[in-house]
Amino acid sequence: MPQFTSPRPMQIKALKPRNPLVAPALKRQAGRHQSATDAHAQRQQARLELRRLLRDRFPDESP
């Protein structure tokens, strides 16, 4: 004796509630990193400036 089974109602998956703090974090992008040549130029400039300051403060009195 076959038994009639009614089709089950479709279950609609409800989306998870989203954390409102996550959305802005996902849209952020990292800043551009400094290139190696720029960093080298900055270090060189700082080194020259320090050398100049030291030379002005402690003059070389050798003959």
Secondary structure, DSSP 4 states (H G I P E B T S, - for coil): -----PPPPPPPPPPPPPPTTHHHHHH--PPPPPPHHHHHHHHHHHHHHHHHHHHHHS-----
